[in-house]
Amino acid sequence: MNRMMLWLPAMLAGAALSLPAQAPNKIAIIHLQNAIIGTRDGQKAAKELETKFMPKRQEIEKRQGEIQALQQQLRASSNTASEEQKNKLMRDIDVKQKALQRDGEDASAELDQEQQKLFQEIGGKVMAVIDKYATDNAYAVVIDVSAQSSPILYASTAVDITRQVVETYDKNAPASNAVPPAAAKPAAPKPAAPKPAGAK
């Protein structure tokens, strides 16, 4: 009996040593889009995208102003202009509105494509950082809450690792990619959407 009591601690110690390491069991959330744009690379790319599309945005805004001026002219001359003059103004407005609608949609599609390319290029690098960060910190699951259709109804800010991932990314990114914080913006603005035909 005494011998069994002496063997028991040794047997338990051996069993403990043979157990596998505890599997990761923590869960974290991340706003992936914010993480990508929050990095220095993301800020630099967003600023370049904004600069590239600014002329197109200004052109669209100018054309919107021209259409609004014609609409105002039509309203002002409703009691004085002939039917032919009013019809000509309405045709001009309609043609300009349709052209602006088409060009605005093309510009928005091009911007969406460029933004998607930005997210893909930098997103791949951010995903590598997330993978390493999750492994190093024993996270079993990291959930992206960027999408509007995210199933997450509530999550404590304590489990949000967006900031930590951005800091880890920037720490390992080349310093030459840095942009001044004041100049960085979250994303390039889309060209202003033209008003629908007939709008006043």
Secondary structure, DSSP 8 states (H G I E B T S, - for coil): -HHHHHHHHHHHHHHHHHS------EEEEE-HHHHHHHSHHHHHHHHHHHHHHHHHHHHHHHHHHHHHHHHHHHHHTTTTS-HHHHHHHHHHHHHHHHHHHHHHHHHHHHHHHHHHHHHHHHHHHHHHHHHHHHHHTTEEEEEE--STT-------GGGB-HHHHHHHHHHHS-GGG---GGG--SS---------TT--
